[in-house]
Amino acid sequence: MPSSPREEAREPEEGPRLVTIPQIPDLLEAAGLKKVGPARIRQLAAEDENWPKPIFERGRTRVFDWHAVERYFRNRTLRQGERTDLKKPKEGRQDGGQQ
């Protein structure tokens, strides 16, 4: 029994919900988002600069905050059918990528 009314009204703080890539497809579906396979999620994590940073990483294991991952998928712009092989390489090399 709480000793004061303040303790009774206090709810536990919700921290980050930690998830790994194999858990994300089912969580996406449960959240009402399009289910994306683990291989595509790994590709997004490797290539998309907007992908959330892992909370923990050791070896090949990466743990992400579910709220950040869900926000990423809700705000992601889909460009189905867009040819990514025709995009110009990112600037930074003066010689245009040729050696």
N, C-alpha and C positions, 0 to 999 in steps of 0.2 A: 504494500500500500504506500503510495507516495506521501511524503511528508508535507508537501505544499501543492497548491493547485497549479503552480507553474510547471512542476515536474509532470503532472498528469497530462497537461495540454501539449507538452513537447513531443513531437514525433521524431523518430530516428531520422537522421540525415541520410539521404540516399547518395551513396558514392557512385563511382563509375561502375558500370556493368561490364566486366571483362569478357571478351570473346576471342576465339581463334577463327581463322579463315574457314575451316570446315563447318563451324557452327553458323556462320553468317547466312548461307542460303535459306535455311529454315526460318531464321529470325526475320529475314526480309519478307518472306511469304506471310508469316504471322503478323507482321506490321502492315500488311496490305500493299506491299511493294512487289514489283516484278522479281521473281526468283532468278538469281544469277548464280551460275555454277562456280565451284571453288577455283577451277582453272582460270576463269575470266577474272575473278576477284584477285587472284595472285598477279595476273597481268596488269590490272588496274593499279594495284599496290606498287608494282615495279615501275610503271610508266607514267602514271598520272600524278602531276605535281600537287594536285589538290587532295590526294588521298591522305587521310589522317595518319599522323605519325604513331608508331606503336608505343604503348605504355611500357611494355617490357619486351626485350628481345634477347634470346640466347640461342646460339646456333641457328637452326632453321625454324625455331619456334618464335612466333610473334603474337603478342596479345594486344588487342585494340580495345578502346572504349566504345561500347556499342552505341552510345548516344552520338558520338562523332561519326561513326560509320553510317548510322541511319540518316543523319543530317546530310552526309555526303550523297547518299543515294536519292534523297528527296530533292536536293538542289542540283543534281547532275543533269546536264543537257544531253539528251540523246540525239545522235546524228546517224541514224540507221542508213546504211548503204553508202556512207561517205567514204571515198577512197583516201585512205591515209597515206598511201604510197606516193601520192602526187604532191604532198605537202613539201614546201621548201624546207631544207635543213635549217636548224636554228643558227642564228648569227653567232659569231664568236671566232670562227676560223676565217682568216683573211683569204686563203686560197680556194675557198668554196668547197672544202672537204676533199680536194684532190691532192695527191702526193706526187 
